[in-house]
Amino acid sequence: MQKLEVPPHVNAFLVCREIFQDKLTGEYILVGPTNGFTAPEFPCATRVAIYGDLSEVRGEYFPALRLLDPDGDPIWSDRAPRALNDVGPLGHHHFVFHGSMLPLPRPGRYDLLLMAGATEIARQGLEVSQTGVAGR
């Protein structure tokens, strides 16, 4: 993958519990935006939906996600099924990743990266903690 000469502008990059789209208006409804999770035991996985809004897209590329563990090592990735195309400097691209299962091997701070090709264009920190011992 090549780096972008001019990355797009990120207007929004949010991790949510769920995202719906209104059939009449086409607007997205974001439920439970979050920047962290709790779990009773590890390793575990949590289901999320991810919303993005980009403008100033130049060229064509697939938005992608990459999850880094607390050591900064990549442990998960996903790529949008459709490419974003240049629609002019004022055009917006809204996209959603539904039902992504993020693996969480242990408590700590994780970073979810939004990638455009090989270029990181946004980063969302996720604090992951343990709620207690399972079975008690």
Summary of the structure (lengths in Angstrom):
residues: 136
radius of gyration: 16.0
end to end distance: 48.0
largest distance: 56.6
contacts: 358
relative contact order: 0.30
helix: 0%
strand: 61%
